[in-house]
């Protein structure tokens, strides 16, 4: 997992729940400290630094999920990993589609786009749930519980 802050923490919680071995790379020393305190492998570093990337065993990864927002840093990471190995599935993250082709050309298998995923989620809510105040009251409660969990897991805004 590259990036723990906004998206990564939720993915990490699911991996931990499923007892899947994983590690986190982040540039926030506070996040690294909290992760290590929880017994989660964590590496402090910048994925745009290829010497740092060489210092961690990326070739052993089955899947690499990057949630960082910087397209150039992700392109550097993807290109570097692809020089080492073609094995892992690489998922990256973009807030703007202007770099979409660049990440795919570098070797990303999939590029998450939060605004598209949010729209997809909302359309599924509208398709699969009654349009009642109770539906959205339930979703609000779930959201508040999730944000509470996020705060206790060591990340918050």
C-alpha positions in Angstrom: 0.0 0.0 0.0 1.5 3.3 -1.0 -0.1 6.1 0.9 -2.1 5.6 4.0 -3.9 8.9 4.5 -7.2 9.2 2.7 -7.9 6.0 0.9 -5.1 3.7 2.0 -6.2 3.3 5.6 -9.5 1.7 4.6 -7.8 -0.8 2.3 -5.3 -1.6 5.0 -8.0 -2.3 7.5 -9.6 -4.8 5.0 -6.3 -6.5 4.4 -5.7 -6.8 8.1 -9.2 -8.2 8.7 -8.6 -10.8 6.0 -5.1 -11.6 7.6 -3.4 -10.8 4.3 0.3 -9.8 4.8 1.0 -6.3 3.6 3.2 -3.3 4.1 2.7 0.4 3.8 4.9 3.1 2.2 4.2 6.6 3.4 6.0 10.0 3.6 4.3 10.9 6.9 6.6 9.8 9.8 3.6 10.0 12.2 1.6 7.5 10.1 4.6 5.2 9.9 5.1 5.3 13.7 1.4 4.5 14.3 1.5 1.6 11.8 4.6 0.1 13.3 3.1 0.5 16.8 0.2 -1.7 15.5 2.6 -4.3 14.2 2.1 -3.3 10.5 5.2 -3.3 8.3 5.8 0.3 7.2 8.5 2.1 5.2 9.1 5.8 5.4 10.1 7.2 2.1 9.3 9.0 -1.2 8.2 6.8 -4.1 9.6 9.3 -6.5 13.1 8.3 -5.2 14.2 5.3 -7.1 17.0 4.6 -4.6 14.3 4.3 -1.9 12.3 2.0 -4.1 15.4 -0.2 -4.6 15.7 -0.5 -0.8 12.3 -2.3 -0.4 11.3 -5.7 -1.8 8.7 -4.6 -4.4 9.5 -7.6 -6.5 7.8 -9.8 -3.9 4.5 -7.9 -4.1 1.5 -9.6 -5.7 -0.4 -6.3 -5.8 0.7 -2.7 -5.4 -2.0 -0.1 -4.6 -1.0 3.5 -4.7 -3.3 6.1 -3.3 -1.0 9.1 -3.5 -2.4 12.0 -5.6 0.8 13.0 -7.5 0.8 11.5 -11.0 4.5 12.1 -11.7 5.5 10.2 -8.5 3.2 7.4 -9.4 4.6 7.2 -13.0 8.1 7.0 -11.6 7.1 4.2 -9.2 5.2 2.2 -11.8 8.0 2.5 -14.4 10.6 1.5 -11.8 8.6 -1.5 -10.7 8.0 -2.6 -14.3 11.8 -2.5 -14.9 12.3 -4.9 -12.0 9.3 -7.2 -12.5 6.1 -7.5 -14.6 4.5 -9.7 -11.9 2.5 -7.5 -9.5 -0.8 -5.9 -10.4 -0.4 -2.2 -10.0 -3.3 0.1 -9.1 -2.7 3.8 -9.1 -4.9 6.8 -8.2 -5.7 10.0 -10.2 -7.9 13.0 -9.4 -7.6 14.3 -13.0 -7.7 12.3 -16.2 -5.0 14.2 -18.0 -2.4 11.7 -16.8 -4.5 8.6 -17.3 -2.8 7.4 -20.5 0.7 8.1 -19.0 0.0 5.8 -16.0 -1.3 3.0 -18.2 1.6 3.4 -20.6 4.0 3.2 -17.7 2.5 -0.2 -16.8 -0.4 0.4 -14.3 -3.1 -2.3 -14.5 -5.8 0.0 -13.3 -6.1 3.7 -12.4 -8.7 4.6 -9.6 -10.4 7.9 -10.1 -12.2 8.8 -6.8 -14.8 11.0 -8.5 -15.8 8.2 -10.8 -15.9 5.7 -8.0 -18.0 8.1 -5.9 -20.4 8.6 -8.8 -20.6 4.8 -9.3 -21.3 4.3 -5.5 -24.1 6.9 -5.5 -25.7 5.4 -8.6 -25.7 2.0 -6.9 -27.3 3.4 -3.8 -30.0 5.0 -5.9 -30.5 1.8 -7.9 -30.5 -0.7 -5.0 -32.1 1.2 -2.1 -35.4 3.0 -1.5 -35.2 6.8 -1.8 -36.2 7.4 1.7 -34.9 9.5 4.6 -34.3 6.2 6.4 -31.9 5.0 3.7 -29.8 8.1 4.0 -30.1 8.1 7.8 -28.6 4.6 7.8 -25.8 5.7 5.3 -25.1 8.7 7.5 -24.8 6.5 10.6 -22.4 4.1 8.7 -20.3 7.0 7.6 -20.0 8.4 11.1 -19.0 5.0 12.4 -16.4 4.7 9.6 -15.0 8.1 10.3 -14.8 7.2 14.0 -12.9 4.0 13.1 -10.6 6.0 10.8 -9.7 8.4 13.7 -8.9 5.5 16.0 -6.8 3.8 13.3 -4.4 6.7 13.4 -5.4 8.9 10.5 -7.7 11.9 10.3 -8.1 15.2 8.6 
